[in-house]
């Protein structure tokens, strides 16, 4: 039931229909637009299973990256230690010494 003071307008962003009352100068109702990519309720279990599998995959990747991270840090430490042993020991230059 619509009054004479009410009219409908389509939202340019989401394509939903807005019911506007001209006397009140406000939106008094709306109807959501049907989306083409809206999932069906019958697909809910499959969607949840897919998301769970995706999360598990990302977790396994982070676990594998964390395992190899320790090896990479160890290699970098050994390389820096080897380089420190070969460099001569020098006294650092301070700003105070330059005057």
Residue pairs with C-beta under 8 A, 6 or more apart in sequence:
2 19
3 21
5 21
5 22
5 23
5 24
6 19
6 20
6 21
6 22
6 28
7 19
7 20
7 22
8 17
8 18
8 19
8 20
9 17
9 18
9 20
10 16
10 17
10 18
11 17
11 18
11 33
14 32
14 33
15 33
16 30
16 31
16 32
16 33
17 30
17 31
17 33
18 27
18 29
18 30
19 27
19 28
19 29
19 30
19 31
20 26
20 27
20 28
21 27
21 28
39 47
